[in-house]
Amino acid sequence: MKIFLDTADIEEIRTVARWGVLDGVTTNPTLFAKTSGRSYEDVLKEICGITSGPVSAEVVAEDVDGMLTEGRAFAKLAPNIVVKVPMSEEGLEAMSRFAEEGIKTNCTLIFTANQGLLAAKAGASLLSPFVGRLDDINQDGMIVVRELAEIVAIHELESEVLAASIRNPVHMTQAALAGAHIATIPFKVLQQMVHHPLTDKGIVQFRSDWDKARQALAAKAEGTKTPA
Ligand code: E4P
């Protein structure tokens, strides 16, 4: 299963790349708005220099021509750019046109398996069902991930299911078990996946016991020295 980082924060991306677990990055206008003082294009170019995995850049236009113009410009920034297009009638048309042009797309804002199926048929490389936002309105978001992963497998579709709007480590495990090919997660959730209180406590305990053992050895060596 691939792990993408759901952020436009360069330091977070560099950190996870160093950990050796970064397969790609997803950004959106909200995540970009949290970065300051630089253009979206500059931020995207820098991210593409850190990872060779897919980097999603989201269009904001709502009409087909606008989506195509924005997406084509993103695609010129780096070979690993994937154009993120929202699920809509215009979005389907734009994704279909991008597919004809060889530009990869990530269909975003998917909330039903049927929306995902349509996006796959329109040629989207990545299908992004939003788990957390469905959970927020008292629906089980993981059902969409599971259904979509099954549909992709049964019909041997070429698209990959990218579990998005992941809010906690339990979502991550559930997405992996539901058959998602990829999950995109915030840096904080990735940190939560790394840590466990017993792991952290065990590291401190081992270090403390090691130090005690070395001190005992040093004291013993000191005590056996022959006086001059
Ligand atoms: C990623 O592609 C999505 O834009 C992101 O996961 C949405 O997450 P949110 O629902 O926590 O904003």
Residues whose N, C-alpha, C, O or C-beta is under 5 A from the ligand:
A	BS01	E4P	D6 T26 N28 G132 R133 A164 S165 I166 T184
